[in-house]
C-alpha cells in the first residue's frame, strides 16, 4: 500500500503559551506538553520537518505589566524570556518520547539553549530534529505571531500553522455571536481589511508580502494538525 505524501514538507507551528497551561489557564502542565509532543511526533513520522514558535501567555502577559505602569520594553523582554521556559518544557517532553529537539533563542542563554542562527536551524531540520525557537524576535514591540512569520520565512517553511482553540477564522467571535460565519479560505487582504483577529497586522503583512500561507486550526481537534499537513481542508487557509 502506497504511503500518502504530505502536502507540506517543512512546517512552522505557532503555539500559544496557553497550550501548555493546565486547567487553571496558567503555568506549565507537563501532561499538556506530553500531549503536544505526541502530536508533533505523529507529524514527524510522515517525514515532515517541524519548527515551533511558542508564546508565553501562560506565564507572563506583557500587557499586565504595562497596565501597571511597567515600561513596554521591559515587559516585552520578560515575555521573551518566558517563551524560553515554555520551549524547554516542550523540548523535554519531545526528548522523552525519542524526538531529537533543539531549542534556539533570540536572546542568548548559552547554558540552556543555542543562539538562533538561521542556517544552523535549517541544518537541524534537515537532520530530522525539531527546532523550537524561543525569545520571540529578540526585540521588544513584536509579538510571537510576528516572530513566527519571520522565522517561517527565514527557514523557507512551506506553511505557517497557527494552532488555537478555535477551528478556523470567523467573521465575528463565535463564542459571542451564534451567527458567526467560518471561512474555509480567505485572502490576506480581506483578513487585514476586515480586522479579523487572527494574528497581528505585522505578522499578517510579513506573511502576505513573502507568500507564506497560514492555516488556522483547532489544535485540540483530534488529528487536525496531522490532517492539515497531509493536505486535507482543515480550519481556515489564509493565502
Secondary structure, 3 states (H helix, E strand, C coil): CCCCCCCCCEEEEEECHHHHCCCCCCCCCHHHHHHHHHHHHHHHCCCCEEEEEECCCCCCCHHHHHHCCCCHHHHHHHHHHHHHHHHHHHHHHHHHCCCCEEEEECCCCCCCCEECCHHHHHHHHHCCCEEEEECCCCCCCCCHHHHHHHHHHHCCCCEEEEEECCCCEECCCCCCCCCCCEECEECHHHHHHCCCCCCCHHHHHHHHHCCCCEEEEECCCCCHHHHHHCCCCCCEEEC
